[in-house]
Amino acid sequence: MKPKMQIRLWKGSPLIGKTVGEIIKDYGVTVIKVARGREATNPPPDLVLKEADYISYVGQSKECLDILKLSIG
């Protein structure tokens, strides 16, 4: 079973400004939800990530940890 993770994008994270599609392609995870403010969505591939977004995703353990490290900048 693949782990499910949720991260917050902190100021300085290199994931800020990337699209959901880029995250999927570059890191091999499946983004299942992006929460921004009080709204949460099943994000389209062209959604651009912003500081303070919460991202829920699934993937292999290594890929999940790679994304976690990038979330803090």
Steps between C-alpha positions, in 0.01 A plus 500: 500500500631842408531755779268802500662826605394859555744790498485877528706711264713735708663820376804416290381154394619418147156349436337846506427611145499146358183350359337186632589336168868582549494346849343182363750478212815602690443309825279205407227566757125537452363830633150428629409830666620860532356714779534875474345708772158351571470329162619153408494356152594199294755706308534521123854449363535871416433623857800706615608435859527794741655563839283362784321247275439159655564213262375146552673236291583131474808325367785271587675566831813656345303736277276602790803586713661694214191721472485543878860630505422747220191637675704683764731683260 
